[in-house]
Amino acid sequence: MTQSTPDLKAVKPYGRPDAVARRTRLREFQTQLVERMQAAKTGVDTRVSQLGVMIGQRRWLLSLQEAGEIVSVGAITKVPLTHGWFLGLSNIRGNLISVIDFAQFQGQGAAVIDKESRIVAFAPSLSFNCGLLVTRVLGLRNVADMELRASPESNATQWSTQHYVDRDEQVWTELNLSLVVQDPLFLHVGL
């Protein structure tokens, strides 16, 4: 008795072709992001490449030296007697981090968590176990390809002073996480 081998042509590929292509693009994006984050840590081209994210309805640029791991939104444990923008605590690879709804912190209203939402953890170099809830990760952006614009007074804060406009006339604001963690309002999560 011989064992028959399945006909490989008869086996259907896993998922739809567009799902396979999406997974491939995601892997390529993640590989490029890791390479650029490592280049940023070594001091090569640190000012040019930044992580573009959407927080609420605004586009932000995060330094690759200050942004840490990007993860899907999982379970968030609420903490009583805290501001609404302090969503609670989440476990990321064995580390408890505070999760902040940065849009709500700025007075834009609570962010809606959906399948595109992510948590961007602060880099370990900031020594601050925290992560920002972002509406979407938009990928790496090169500020050298953007035009620096004067800061609108309504958007000026101590931690977001640089504003850029890209080729599509979209406004991007640099978010300095090392200054955010020094803001007394950000540090005071209790009611």
C-alpha positions in Angstrom: 0.0 0.0 0.0 1.4 3.3 -1.0 0.5 6.6 0.5 -0.7 9.2 -2.0 0.4 12.8 -1.9 -2.1 15.5 -2.3 -2.1 17.3 -5.7 -0.6 20.7 -4.9 -2.6 22.3 -7.7 -5.9 21.3 -6.0 -4.9 23.0 -2.7 -6.4 26.5 -2.6 -4.1 29.3 -1.4 -4.8 30.6 2.1 -7.1 33.6 1.9 -7.9 35.8 -1.0 -5.2 37.0 -3.4 -5.7 40.6 -2.2 -5.3 39.5 1.4 -2.0 37.8 0.6 -0.8 40.9 -1.1 -1.9 43.0 1.9 0.1 40.8 4.3 3.1 41.0 2.0 2.9 44.8 1.9 2.5 44.9 5.7 5.6 42.7 6.2 7.6 45.0 3.8 6.4 48.1 5.7 7.3 46.6 9.0 10.7 45.6 7.8 11.3 49.1 6.4 10.1 50.7 9.6 12.4 48.5 11.8 15.4 49.4 9.5 14.6 53.1 9.7 14.1 53.0 13.5 17.4 51.3 13.9 19.1 53.9 11.7 17.5 56.6 13.8 18.9 55.1 17.0 22.4 55.1 15.5 22.1 58.8 14.6 21.8 58.4 10.9 19.2 60.7 9.2 17.3 61.2 12.5 15.6 64.5 11.5 14.3 63.5 8.1 12.3 60.3 8.6 9.5 60.5 11.1 6.5 58.3 11.8 3.2 59.8 10.6 0.1 59.1 12.6 -3.4 60.4 12.7 -4.6 61.3 16.2 -8.3 62.3 16.1 -8.5 64.4 13.0 -4.9 65.8 13.0 -1.8 64.5 11.4 1.3 64.2 13.7 4.9 63.4 13.1 6.7 61.4 15.8 10.5 61.1 16.1 11.7 57.5 15.5 13.9 58.0 18.5 11.0 58.8 20.8 8.4 56.4 19.3 8.6 52.8 20.5 6.6 49.7 19.6 3.4 50.0 17.6 0.7 47.5 18.6 -2.9 46.8 18.0 -5.3 47.9 20.7 -5.9 45.1 23.0 -7.5 44.9 26.5 -7.3 48.2 28.4 -8.0 48.0 32.1 -9.7 51.1 33.3 -8.4 52.9 36.4 -10.9 54.6 38.6 -10.8 58.3 39.5 -8.8 59.3 36.5 -9.5 61.8 33.7 -11.4 60.5 30.7 -8.3 60.8 28.4 -6.5 58.4 30.6 -7.9 55.2 29.1 -6.2 52.8 31.6 -3.4 50.2 31.6 -2.5 47.7 28.9 0.0 44.9 28.8 2.5 45.0 26.0 4.8 42.1 26.0 4.8 41.8 29.8 5.1 45.6 30.5 2.2 47.6 31.9 1.8 50.9 30.1 -0.6 53.8 30.5 -2.8 54.4 27.5 -3.6 58.0 26.7 -6.3 59.2 24.3 -4.3 62.1 23.1 -7.1 63.5 21.0 -9.3 63.8 24.1 -6.4 65.2 26.1 -6.3 68.1 23.6 -10.0 68.6 23.9 -11.0 67.1 20.5 -13.4 64.5 22.0 -12.9 60.8 22.7 -11.3 58.8 19.9 -13.2 55.8 18.5 -11.3 52.6 18.7 -11.6 50.5 15.5 -9.5 48.0 13.5 -7.1 50.7 12.3 -6.4 52.1 15.8 -3.0 51.4 17.3 -1.1 52.2 20.5 2.3 53.8 19.9 4.4 53.1 23.0 7.0 55.7 24.1 10.6 54.6 23.4 12.4 53.0 26.4 14.9 55.9 26.2 12.1 58.2 27.6 11.8 56.0 30.7 8.0 56.6 30.7 5.7 53.5 30.4 3.1 55.1 28.3 1.5 54.8 24.9 -0.7 57.0 22.8 -3.9 55.8 21.2 -3.7 56.8 17.5 -6.5 56.6 15.0 -4.2 55.3 12.3 -0.6 54.8 11.5 0.2 56.6 8.2 3.8 55.4 7.7 7.1 57.1 7.5 7.2 60.7 6.3 10.2 62.7 5.1 10.0 66.3 6.4 12.7 67.3 3.9 9.9 66.9 1.3 7.6 69.2 3.2 7.4 72.9 3.7 7.9 74.4 7.1 5.0 76.7 8.1 4.5 79.1 10.9 2.6 77.6 13.8 -1.0 78.6 14.0 -1.6 80.2 17.4 -4.6 77.9 18.1 -2.4 74.8 17.6 0.8 76.0 19.5 1.8 74.2 22.6 5.1 73.6 24.3 5.4 70.2 22.8 4.2 70.8 19.2 5.9 73.8 17.7 6.9 72.7 14.2 4.2 72.5 11.5 4.7 71.3 7.9 2.7 71.1 4.8 3.2 68.2 2.4 2.7 68.1 -1.4 -1.0 67.3 -0.9 -1.5 70.5 1.2 -2.0 68.4 4.4 -0.7 69.9 7.6 1.5 67.8 9.8 2.6 68.8 13.4 5.7 67.5 15.1 4.9 66.0 18.5 7.9 66.1 20.8 7.2 63.2 23.2 10.1 64.1 25.5 8.3 67.4 26.2 4.9 65.8 26.5 6.2 63.7 29.5 7.2 66.9 31.2 3.8 68.6 30.8 2.2 68.9 34.3 -1.3 68.4 32.9 -0.2 65.2 31.1 1.4 63.9 34.3 -1.7 64.5 36.5 -4.1 61.7 35.5 -6.1 61.7 38.7 -9.3 63.6 39.2 
